[in-house]
Amino acid sequence: MWLLWIMLFALEAQYNLRKTVPADNVNKVFIEVDGVDVYIQGYDSTFLKSNLVQKGCKVNLLKTCNFNVKKGKDAVYISIKKENMNPIPDSCAPKLIVYMPYVNTVKVNSRTGDVSIDGLKAKNITLNIQTGDAHVSHTKSESITASVNTGDIDMSKDVISPVISASTTTGDIILEKVPQMQNLRITTTVGDITLRANQIARKDKVTANTTTGDIKCSLKNIAKNVRICARTKNGEIRTSLHGILNRTADCNILLQTGNGDITISH
């Protein structure tokens, strides 16, 4: 459904700027944007395609965007800077759609705007967002880092990575059906954390920490000798599991909140 929506959006766009570069010898992709949403779709091809699209507005706002795609020796650099920074309705804001084949490194820096990734395979994925949400789905990587200042992080659909770091200053974080949790760090200052895992191995290491917010954790198929720790300063700990430890050291799974409740269930 997500891919179909992207394709229909691009086809129905009133204004469209397309830039395509060969993907041979490309190991890294760097994206720098401000004021536009970014959609990255995994794409089995020898080309990397970038579309800046807009619909729902009579005025061509793409003229206010400085849209550049450059290919270096082993990297592609995509940048968008809006020359006219006047507020515009979300319904007609330009959107960047990138069809990306497998690469080693993907890094996105966004000052304002959401970043969504679907169906991507990459060795390392890094998202840095000042204001906006991060969505990652149906993606496989050796390492995923999502850092958001103001906004939510959603990795609720088929995200496979042994190393995941998700942090936001103000916003909620959702991780569901994570098959690998060898090194998982979730941190928010103000916001709730939702974690659902179908399997917990002895080697897994999970840390979920919020200063103000609730933590909801559903854990299934827990291996023997897995140590689950939960602490809250001002709140309650509700659990249907036995053996929850009130400590912060020597834990496989550590759940901490300063002001909020912790709920742990099967």
C-alpha positions as CSV (number, residue, x, y, z in Angstrom):
1,M,0.0,0.0,0.0
2,W,2.8,2.4,0.9
3,L,4.6,1.9,-2.5
4,L,1.3,2.2,-4.4
5,W,0.5,5.5,-2.6
6,I,4.0,6.8,-3.6
7,M,3.5,5.8,-7.2
8,L,0.1,7.4,-7.4
9,F,1.2,10.6,-5.8
10,A,4.1,10.9,-8.3
11,L,1.7,10.2,-11.3
12,E,-0.9,12.7,-10.1
13,A,1.6,15.4,-9.2
14,Q,0.9,18.7,-10.9
15,Y,4.5,19.6,-10.9
16,N,7.4,17.2,-11.1
17,L,11.2,17.5,-11.3
18,R,13.0,14.3,-12.1
19,K,16.7,13.6,-11.7
20,T,18.4,10.2,-12.4
21,V,22.0,9.1,-11.9
22,P,23.7,5.8,-12.5
23,A,24.1,3.8,-9.3
24,D,27.2,1.9,-10.4
25,N,30.0,2.3,-7.8
26,V,27.7,4.2,-5.5
27,N,28.2,3.1,-1.9
28,K,26.9,6.2,-0.1
29,V,23.9,8.5,-0.4
30,F,23.6,11.7,1.5
31,I,20.4,13.7,1.6
32,E,20.1,17.2,3.0
33,V,16.7,18.9,3.0
34,D,14.7,21.7,4.6
35,G,11.0,22.2,4.4
36,V,10.1,19.1,2.4
37,D,9.0,15.6,3.4
38,V,11.3,12.8,2.2
39,Y,10.2,9.3,1.0
40,I,12.9,6.7,0.3
41,Q,11.7,3.6,-1.5
42,G,13.9,0.5,-1.9
43,Y,14.4,0.0,-5.6
44,D,16.1,-2.9,-7.5
45,S,17.8,-1.0,-10.3
46,T,21.2,0.2,-11.6
47,F,19.9,3.8,-11.4
48,L,19.0,6.1,-8.4
49,K,16.0,8.2,-9.2
50,S,15.0,11.4,-7.3
51,N,11.6,13.0,-7.9
52,L,10.6,16.4,-6.4
53,V,6.8,16.5,-6.7
54,Q,3.9,18.7,-5.8
55,K,0.2,18.5,-6.1
56,G,-2.9,20.2,-4.6
57,C,-1.8,23.7,-5.3
58,K,-2.2,26.0,-8.3
59,V,1.2,27.7,-7.8
60,N,4.4,25.9,-8.8
61,L,6.3,25.9,-5.5
62,L,9.1,23.8,-7.0
63,K,10.5,27.0,-8.4
64,T,11.3,28.1,-4.8
65,C,13.4,24.9,-4.2
66,N,17.0,24.7,-5.0
67,F,17.1,21.0,-6.0
68,N,20.5,19.4,-6.6
69,V,21.6,15.9,-7.3
70,K,25.4,15.3,-7.7
71,K,27.3,12.1,-8.1
72,G,30.9,11.9,-6.7
73,K,33.4,9.1,-7.0
74,D,31.4,6.6,-4.8
75,A,28.6,8.8,-3.4
76,V,25.4,10.6,-4.4
77,Y,24.5,14.0,-2.8
78,I,20.9,15.1,-2.9
79,S,20.1,18.6,-1.4
80,I,17.0,20.8,-1.3
81,K,16.9,24.3,0.1
82,K,13.8,26.4,-0.1
83,E,14.6,29.9,-1.3
84,N,11.2,31.3,-0.2
85,M,10.6,30.3,3.4
86,N,7.0,31.7,3.7
87,P,4.6,29.2,5.3
88,I,2.7,27.0,2.9
89,P,-0.2,24.5,3.4
90,D,0.9,20.9,4.0
91,S,-1.5,19.8,1.3
92,C,0.6,21.4,-1.4
93,A,4.1,21.2,0.1
94,P,6.7,19.7,-2.2
95,K,7.8,16.1,-1.5
96,L,11.0,14.4,-2.3
97,I,10.7,10.7,-3.5
98,V,13.9,8.8,-3.9
99,Y,14.0,5.3,-5.5
100,M,17.2,3.8,-4.1
101,P,19.0,0.5,-4.8
102,Y,21.2,-1.2,-2.3
103,V,24.0,1.0,-0.9
104,N,26.3,0.7,2.1
105,T,25.4,4.1,3.7
106,V,22.3,6.2,3.7
107,K,22.3,9.5,5.7
108,V,19.4,12.0,5.8
109,N,19.6,15.4,7.5
110,S,16.3,17.3,7.7
111,R,15.6,20.6,9.4
112,T,11.8,20.5,8.9
113,G,9.8,17.6,7.4
114,D,9.0,14.0,7.9
115,V,11.4,11.2,6.7
116,S,9.9,7.8,5.6
117,I,11.8,4.7,4.5
118,D,10.2,1.6,3.1
119,G,11.6,-1.6,1.5
120,L,15.2,-0.4,1.7
121,K,18.3,-2.6,2.1
122,A,21.4,-0.8,3.3
123,K,24.3,-1.5,5.5
124,N,24.0,1.6,7.7
125,I,21.0,4.0,7.9
126,T,21.1,7.3,9.8
127,L,18.3,9.8,10.2
128,N,18.8,13.2,11.8
129,I,15.6,15.3,12.0
130,Q,15.1,18.6,13.8
131,T,11.3,18.9,13.4
132,G,9.4,16.0,11.9
133,D,8.6,12.4,12.2
134,A,10.6,9.3,11.2
135,H,9.0,6.2,9.8
136,V,10.9,3.1,8.9
137,S,9.2,-0.1,7.6
138,H,10.0,-3.3,5.7
139,T,13.7,-2.4,5.9
140,K,16.8,-4.5,6.5
141,S,20.1,-3.0,7.7
142,E,23.1,-3.8,9.9
143,S,22.6,-0.6,11.8
144,I,19.8,2.0,12.0
145,T,20.0,5.3,13.9
146,A,17.1,7.7,14.1
147,S,17.6,10.9,16.0
148,V,14.7,13.4,16.3
149,N,14.4,16.6,18.2
150,T,10.7,17.2,18.0
151,G,8.7,14.4,16.5
152,D,7.8,10.7,16.7
153,I,9.7,7.7,15.6
154,D,7.8,4.7,14.2
155,M,9.5,1.4,13.4
156,S,6.4,-0.8,13.7
157,K,6.5,-2.8,10.5
158,D,9.2,-5.4,9.7
159,V,12.4,-3.6,10.6
160,I,15.3,-6.0,10.7
161,S,18.6,-4.8,12.2
162,P,20.8,-6.1,15.0
163,V,21.7,-2.6,16.1
164,I,18.9,0.1,16.5
165,S,19.2,3.4,18.2
166,A,16.0,5.6,18.4
167,S,16.0,8.9,20.3
168,T,13.8,11.9,20.5
169,T,13.6,14.9,22.8
170,T,9.9,15.4,22.5
171,G,7.9,12.6,20.9
172,D,6.7,9.0,21.1
173,I,8.7,6.0,19.9
174,I,7.2,2.8,18.6
175,L,9.0,-0.4,17.8
176,E,7.0,-3.5,17.1
177,K,7.7,-7.0,15.8
178,V,11.5,-6.4,16.0
179,P,13.0,-9.8,15.2
180,Q,16.5,-8.9,16.4
181,M,17.4,-6.9,19.5
182,Q,21.0,-7.6,20.0
183,N,21.7,-3.9,20.7
184,L,18.6,-1.7,21.0
185,R,18.5,1.7,22.6
186,I,15.3,3.8,22.9
187,T,15.5,7.2,24.5
188,T,13.0,10.1,24.8
189,T,12.8,13.0,27.2
190,V,9.1,13.7,26.9
191,G,7.1,11.0,25.3
192,D,5.8,7.4,25.5
193,I,7.7,4.3,24.4
194,T,6.0,1.2,23.0
195,L,8.0,-1.9,22.4
196,R,6.7,-5.3,21.2
197,A,9.1,-8.2,20.7
198,N,8.2,-11.7,19.5
199,Q,11.4,-13.2,20.8
200,I,14.0,-12.4,23.5
201,A,17.4,-14.2,23.3
202,R,20.0,-14.4,26.1
203,K,22.4,-12.2,24.0
204,D,19.9,-9.4,23.5
205,K,20.5,-6.0,25.0
206,V,17.6,-3.5,25.3
207,T,17.5,-0.1,27.0
208,A,14.4,2.0,27.0
209,N,14.5,5.3,28.9
210,T,12.1,8.2,29.1
211,T,12.2,11.2,31.6
212,T,8.5,11.9,31.4
213,G,6.2,9.3,29.8
214,D,4.9,5.7,30.0
215,I,6.6,2.6,28.7
216,K,4.5,-0.3,27.3
217,C,6.4,-3.5,26.7
218,S,5.1,-6.8,25.3
219,L,7.7,-9.6,25.4
220,K,7.1,-13.1,24.0
221,N,9.2,-16.2,23.8
222,I,11.7,-15.1,26.4
223,A,14.8,-17.3,26.7
224,K,15.9,-18.7,30.1
225,N,18.1,-16.5,32.3
226,V,17.1,-13.3,30.6
227,R,17.1,-10.5,33.2
228,I,14.3,-7.9,32.9
229,C,14.7,-4.7,35.0
230,A,12.2,-1.9,35.4
231,R,12.4,1.3,37.5
232,T,10.2,4.3,37.8
233,K,10.5,7.3,40.3
234,N,6.9,8.5,40.1
235,G,4.6,5.9,38.7
236,E,3.6,2.3,38.8
237,I,5.0,-1.0,37.4
238,R,2.4,-3.3,36.1
239,T,3.4,-6.7,34.9
240,S,2.1,-10.2,34.2
241,L,5.7,-11.6,34.2
242,H,7.5,-13.0,37.2
243,G,11.0,-12.1,38.3
244,I,11.1,-8.4,37.2
245,L,14.1,-6.8,38.9
246,N,14.3,-3.3,40.5
247,R,17.8,-2.4,39.4
248,T,19.7,-0.9,36.5
249,A,22.9,-3.0,36.3
250,D,23.4,-6.4,34.7
251,C,20.2,-6.4,32.8
252,N,19.3,-7.8,29.4
253,I,16.3,-5.5,29.2
254,L,16.2,-2.2,31.1
255,L,13.1,-0.1,31.2
256,Q,13.3,3.3,33.0
257,T,11.0,6.3,33.4
258,G,11.2,9.2,35.7
259,N,7.5,10.2,35.6
260,G,5.3,7.6,34.2
261,D,4.0,4.0,34.4
262,I,5.7,0.8,33.1
263,T,3.5,-2.0,31.7
264,I,5.1,-5.3,30.9
265,S,3.1,-8.2,29.4
266,H,3.4,-11.3,27.3
